[in-house]
Amino acid sequence: MKKISRIHVLLFPLAVLFAMLMIPVGSAAQVSISVSFAPPALPVYEQPPCPGDGYIWTPGYWSYDNDIDDYYWVPGTWVMAPEPDYYWTPPYWAFENGIFMFHDGYWGPEVGFYGGIDYGFGYPGDGFYGGRWQQGRFFYNREVTNVNTTVIKNVYVQNVVHKTVVNRVSYNGDGGVNARPNAAQEAAARARHLPPAQAQVQHVRQARQVQQLRASVNQGKPSVAATDKPNTFQGRGIVGAKEAGAPYHPPANRAANRGNRPAGQPENNNARPENNPRANNNARPENNRPENNARPENNGRPATAVHPNDLPPRERPAPMNGNAMGNQKSQQRQQQLEAKQEQQRQKLQQKQDQEHQKMQRQGADQAKTQQMEQRHQQQTQKLEQKQEQQRAKAQPKQQEQKQNQSRQQKEKEKEQRPPSLN
């Protein structure tokens, strides 16, 4: 029996390698992990409102974590495009030669093949109808996207044919969606494209740490199905699933899947995209980042921020008591400062993402990558110091307002006292 087990262990990597060789040319380079059992169906959920101009919807999907032998849900979210005129091609699972293989998503000038999976919100399984680029600006199709037109004016309406029978299955192939890439989609996969943005990489990493997003826990109905921005899993911007796409019953012996990865692939590749060197320029060398060794497990952030997205959330000062009008003005100024600082962070993050993508295309070695990360860390620390100074400068004004309000309150109380008590 032990001899047979050894033979099975030896043969499985060969089977995976054979399956990879049989994948169509248009998608072969994007495979990053294989699993022996099917992912859950796509949950039913609503799309949160678009947070601002330039954000593009990236639908939620099931990823897989080898460390816990379980699928976990990566919530759909709005993401800033890495470059103008670039669209998102979602990732997808495909059942190929007896194995479920994960194909990574990417940014490119055309939407490629994503398995025929109906992700909704402009991704019906073939192409994208959620919006289009015009002269460097992204215009949103109100028919299929949730956009507040009082905030975002660049919208249009294009009717999209809705399927009478909605298929919630989340994988391509036997038992799933029967679709094959056409010539244009294969060309899109071979053309120049960019990997997921740093915000998306961190979004996946954060989702992996949330126990409620594991399929064995939520039974296909995640408590956080979508968010208005990446890495935001609490607050008003999150949307929970209405229901599971179909009943989900994970196999009792999920651990049997451990090791079902292409030969040479490191553990937990799909759960940690930063450690996944992809053949088609679909990832940057994240494993060279110093925060991978310094990141505490309790919050997923490095001890020293290397990129703006690693910076901790800003703490909002407590509102002042007293004058309601003064409080309102103070809150408006605070919100303006927060919005300004958030724009500064996003601007620097996008610049650093572009440098990562350039390094990846050039095939930079570890030494150059480390030099770039050190430069990014210095830029991020400089930005953090600048923003701390901005907040400190605003603090005296708030303190002065608080003192004035306290003085006015005392004078008012004194006026209301009987003359005998004054």
C-alpha positions in Angstrom: 0.0 0.0 0.0 2.9 2.4 0.9 4.5 1.6 -2.5 1.3 2.5 -4.3 1.0 5.7 -2.4 4.5 6.7 -3.3 3.7 6.0 -7.0 0.6 8.2 -6.7 2.5 11.0 -5.2 5.1 10.8 -7.9 2.6 10.6 -10.7 0.4 13.5 -9.6 2.9 16.3 -10.4 3.4 14.7 -13.8 -0.4 14.7 -14.3 -0.5 18.4 -13.4 2.4 19.2 -15.7 0.6 17.3 -18.5 -2.6 19.2 -17.8 -0.8 22.5 -18.1 0.7 21.5 -21.4 -2.8 20.8 -22.7 -4.1 24.2 -21.8 -4.9 26.6 -24.8 -2.0 28.9 -25.7 -4.1 32.0 -24.9 -4.2 31.1 -21.2 -1.4 28.7 -20.3 1.0 31.3 -18.9 -1.6 32.5 -16.4 -2.0 29.3 -14.5 -0.9 29.6 -10.9 -2.4 26.8 -8.8 -4.4 23.5 -9.1 -7.0 22.0 -6.8 -8.6 18.5 -6.8 -12.2 19.7 -6.0 -14.4 22.4 -7.4 -14.8 25.9 -6.1 -18.2 27.0 -4.6 -20.8 28.7 -6.8 -20.7 32.5 -7.1 -22.7 34.1 -4.3 -25.6 36.5 -4.9 -24.7 40.1 -3.9 -25.2 43.7 -4.9 -22.6 46.1 -6.2 -21.5 48.9 -3.8 -21.6 52.4 -5.3 -18.5 53.5 -7.2 -16.4 55.6 -4.8 -15.1 58.1 -7.4 -14.0 58.9 -11.0 -11.5 56.5 -12.5 -12.4 53.4 -10.5 -13.1 50.2 -12.4 -15.1 47.3 -11.0 -13.2 44.0 -10.4 -15.7 41.2 -9.5 -15.3 38.9 -6.6 -14.1 35.3 -7.0 -13.0 32.2 -5.0 -9.3 31.8 -4.3 -7.6 28.9 -2.6 -5.3 28.6 0.4 -3.1 25.5 0.6 -2.2 26.3 4.2 -5.8 25.6 5.3 -6.9 23.5 2.4 -9.9 25.7 1.7 -11.4 28.1 -0.8 -11.9 31.7 0.4 -13.8 34.5 -1.1 -12.0 37.6 -2.5 -14.7 40.3 -2.3 -15.5 42.3 -5.5 -14.2 45.9 -5.3 -13.6 49.1 -7.1 -10.0 49.6 -8.2 -8.1 52.5 -9.9 -6.9 51.4 -13.3 -3.0 51.3 -13.4 -3.1 53.1 -16.8 -5.6 54.9 -18.9 -7.3 52.8 -21.6 -6.7 49.6 -19.6 -9.4 47.1 -18.6 -9.6 44.3 -16.1 -9.8 40.7 -17.2 -11.0 38.7 -14.2 -9.4 35.5 -13.0 -11.2 32.2 -13.4 -11.1 28.5 -12.5 -11.1 25.8 -15.2 -11.5 22.0 -15.0 -8.8 20.7 -17.3 -7.8 17.0 -17.5 -9.2 16.1 -14.1 -7.8 19.1 -12.2 -9.2 22.5 -11.3 -6.7 25.2 -12.4 -6.7 28.8 -11.5 -6.0 31.4 -14.2 -4.9 34.8 -13.0 -6.5 38.1 -13.9 -4.7 41.0 -15.6 -5.0 44.6 -16.9 -4.8 45.2 -20.6 -6.1 47.4 -23.5 -8.6 44.6 -24.3 -10.6 42.3 -22.1 -9.5 38.7 -22.6 -11.0 35.3 -21.9 -12.2 34.8 -18.3 -13.7 31.3 -18.7 -17.2 32.4 -19.8 -18.0 33.0 -16.1 -21.0 35.3 -15.6 -19.6 37.6 -12.8 -22.3 40.2 -13.4 -22.0 44.0 -13.3 -20.8 44.2 -16.8 -18.9 40.9 -17.0 -21.5 38.5 -18.5 -18.9 35.9 -19.4 -17.7 37.4 -22.7 -16.3 40.9 -22.9 -17.1 43.9 -20.6 -20.0 46.3 -20.7 -19.6 48.2 -17.5 -17.9 51.2 -19.1 -15.5 52.5 -21.7 -12.5 54.8 -22.0 -12.9 58.0 -24.0 -10.0 60.5 -24.3 -8.3 59.4 -21.1 -11.5 59.3 -19.0 -13.6 56.3 -18.0 -17.3 56.5 -18.7 -19.7 54.3 -16.7 -22.6 52.3 -18.1 -25.5 53.0 -15.7 -27.3 50.0 -17.0 -25.0 47.6 -15.2 -23.0 49.6 -12.7 -23.9 51.4 -9.4 -22.9 55.0 -10.0 -24.0 58.1 -8.1 -24.6 60.6 -11.0 -24.6 63.6 -8.6 -20.9 62.8 -8.0 -19.8 61.1 -11.3 -21.1 62.9 -14.4 -19.3 60.8 -17.1 -22.0 58.2 -17.6 -24.0 56.7 -20.4 -26.7 54.0 -20.8 -26.2 50.9 -23.0 -28.7 48.1 -22.8 -27.2 44.7 -22.0 -29.1 41.5 -22.8 -29.7 39.7 -19.5 -29.7 35.9 -19.5 -33.1 34.3 -18.6 -31.3 31.6 -16.7 -28.5 32.9 -14.5 -25.7 30.3 -14.0 -23.8 30.9 -10.7 -21.2 28.2 -11.5 -17.7 29.5 -10.9 -15.5 27.4 -13.2 -15.0 26.6 -16.8 -15.0 23.1 -18.2 -16.8 19.7 -17.7 -19.7 20.3 -15.2 -19.2 24.1 -15.4 -19.4 26.7 -18.2 -18.8 25.4 -21.7 -16.8 28.2 -23.3 -13.6 28.5 -25.3 -11.4 31.6 -26.1 -11.9 33.2 -29.5 -9.1 34.6 -31.6 -9.4 38.1 -30.2 -9.3 36.8 -26.6 -6.3 34.7 -27.3 -4.6 37.7 -28.8 -5.4 39.8 -25.7 -3.8 37.2 -23.5 -0.6 37.3 -25.6 -0.5 41.0 -25.8 1.2 43.3 -23.4 -0.7 43.5 -20.1 -0.1 44.3 -16.5 -0.4 42.3 -13.3 -3.0 43.1 -10.5 -2.3 46.4 -8.9 -0.6 46.5 -5.5 -4.0 47.4 -3.9 -5.5 44.2 -5.4 -2.6 42.1 -4.1 -3.1 43.4 -0.6 -6.9 43.0 -1.0 -6.3 39.2 -1.6 -3.9 39.0 1.3 -6.4 40.6 3.6 -9.2 38.4 2.4 -7.2 35.3 3.1 -6.8 36.3 6.8 -10.6 36.7 7.4 -12.0 33.4 8.7 -15.6 34.3 7.8 -14.5 34.4 4.1 -13.5 30.7 4.1 -15.9 28.5 2.2 -16.0 25.8 4.9 -17.1 28.5 7.3 -19.6 30.5 5.2 -20.9 27.6 3.1 -20.7 29.8 0.0 -22.3 32.9 1.5 -19.6 35.3 2.6 -20.4 38.0 5.1 -18.3 40.4 3.0 -19.2 39.8 -0.7 -18.1 43.2 -2.0 -16.4 46.5 -0.9 -16.3 50.0 -2.2 -12.5 50.1 -2.0 -9.8 47.5 -1.7 -8.6 46.4 1.8 -11.8 47.7 3.4 -13.6 44.8 5.2 -15.5 46.9 7.8 -17.8 49.9 7.7 -20.5 51.3 5.5 -18.8 50.4 2.2 -19.1 46.6 2.6 -21.9 44.5 1.1 -22.8 41.0 2.4 -24.0 38.1 0.2 -27.8 37.7 0.0 -27.4 34.0 -0.5 -25.1 31.3 -1.7 -25.1 30.6 -5.5 -25.8 26.9 -4.7 -25.5 24.6 -1.7 -21.8 24.0 -0.9 -20.5 20.8 0.7 -16.7 20.7 0.9 -15.1 17.3 0.8 -14.4 15.8 4.2 -10.7 15.1 3.4 -9.7 18.4 1.9 -6.1 17.9 3.1 -5.8 15.3 0.3 -5.4 18.2 -2.0 -2.2 19.4 -0.3 0.6 19.3 -2.8 -1.6 19.4 -5.9 0.5 22.2 -7.5 2.6 22.3 -10.6 6.1 21.1 -10.0 8.4 23.7 -8.5 5.5 26.0 -7.4 5.8 27.2 -3.8 3.2 26.6 -1.1 0.2 29.0 -1.0 0.9 30.7 -4.3 -2.6 31.6 -5.1 -3.3 32.9 -1.6 -0.2 35.1 -1.7 0.1 36.6 -5.2 3.3 38.5 -4.1 5.2 35.1 -4.1 4.0 34.0 -7.5 6.5 34.6 -10.3 4.3 34.4 -13.4 5.6 33.6 -16.8 3.4 36.3 -18.6 4.4 39.3 -16.6 1.4 39.0 -14.4 3.2 39.7 -11.1 6.0 41.7 -9.7 8.7 40.2 -7.5 6.9 40.8 -4.2 8.9 38.2 -2.4 11.8 40.5 -2.3 9.9 43.1 -0.3 11.2 43.5 3.3 7.7 43.7 4.7 7.1 40.0 4.0 9.3 39.1 6.9 8.2 42.0 9.1 4.5 41.9 8.7 2.7 41.0 11.9 -0.1 38.4 11.5 -2.6 40.3 13.6 -3.3 43.0 11.1 -1.4 42.2 7.9 0.6 45.4 7.9 4.4 45.6 8.0 6.2 47.1 11.1 7.6 49.8 8.8 5.5 50.9 5.9 7.1 50.3 2.5 4.2 51.5 0.3 1.3 53.9 1.0 -1.2 51.0 1.2 0.8 49.6 4.1 0.2 52.8 6.2 -2.2 52.3 9.1 -5.6 53.9 8.9 -5.7 57.5 10.1 -7.4 58.0 13.5 -10.1 60.6 13.3 -10.1 63.1 16.3 -13.1 63.1 18.6 -15.7 65.7 17.9 -15.7 68.8 20.1 -18.6 69.5 22.4 -20.5 72.8 22.3 -21.2 74.9 19.2 -22.8 72.8 16.6 -21.9 75.2 13.8 -18.3 75.2 14.9 -18.3 71.4 15.0 -19.7 71.2 11.5 -17.0 73.6 10.2 -14.3 71.6 12.0 -15.5 68.3 10.6 -15.6 69.8 7.1 -12.0 70.9 7.4 -11.0 67.5 8.7 -12.8 65.7 5.8 -11.0 68.0 3.3 -7.7 67.2 4.9 -8.4 63.5 4.9 -9.5 63.6 1.2 -6.3 65.5 0.3 -4.1 63.1 2.1 -5.9 60.1 0.6 -5.2 61.5 -2.9 -1.6 62.0 -2.0 -1.3 58.3 -0.9 -3.1 57.0 -4.0 -0.9 59.1 -6.3 2.3 57.8 -4.7 0.9 54.2 -4.7 0.2 54.4 -8.4 3.6 55.7 -9.2 5.2 52.9 -7.2 3.0 50.3 -8.9 4.1 51.6 -12.3 7.8 51.2 -11.2 7.0 47.6 -10.1 5.5 46.8 -13.4 8.4 48.3 -15.3 10.9 46.3 -13.2 8.9 43.1 -13.9 8.9 43.7 -17.7 12.6 44.3 -17.6 13.2 41.1 -15.6 15.1 43.0 -12.9 17.3 41.0 -10.5 17.0 40.9 -6.7 19.6 43.6 -6.1 17.7 46.1 -8.3 14.4 45.1 -6.8 15.7 45.7 -3.3 17.1 49.1 -4.2 13.7 50.0 -5.6 11.9 48.8 -2.4 14.3 50.9 -0.3 13.5 53.9 -2.4 9.8 53.2 -2.0 10.1 52.9 1.7 11.9 56.3 1.9 9.2 57.9 -0.3 6.4 56.4 1.9 8.1 57.5 5.2 8.6 61.0 3.7 4.9 61.2 2.8 3.9 59.9 6.2 6.0 62.6 7.9 4.5 65.3 5.7 1.0 64.2 6.4 1.7 64.1 10.2 2.9 67.7 9.9 -0.3 68.7 8.1 -2.4 67.1 10.8 -0.3 68.7 13.6 -0.7 72.1 11.9 -4.5 71.7 11.8 -4.6 70.6 15.5 -3.9 74.1 17.0 -6.9 75.5 15.1 -9.1 72.8 16.5 -7.7 73.3 20.0 -8.3 77.1 19.7 -11.9 76.4 18.6 -12.4 74.1 21.5 -11.2 76.7 24.0 -13.4 79.4 22.4 -16.4 77.1 22.6 -15.7 76.3 26.3 -15.4 80.0 27.1 -18.6 80.8 25.3 -20.4 77.9 27.1 -19.2 79.2 30.5 -20.4 82.8 29.6 -23.7 81.4 28.5 -24.2 79.5 31.8 -23.2 82.5 33.8 -25.8 84.6 32.0 -28.5 82.1 32.8 -27.7 82.0 36.5 -29.9 83.9 39.0 -28.2 87.3 39.9 -27.8 86.1 43.5 -25.5 83.3 42.4 -23.2 85.5 40.2 
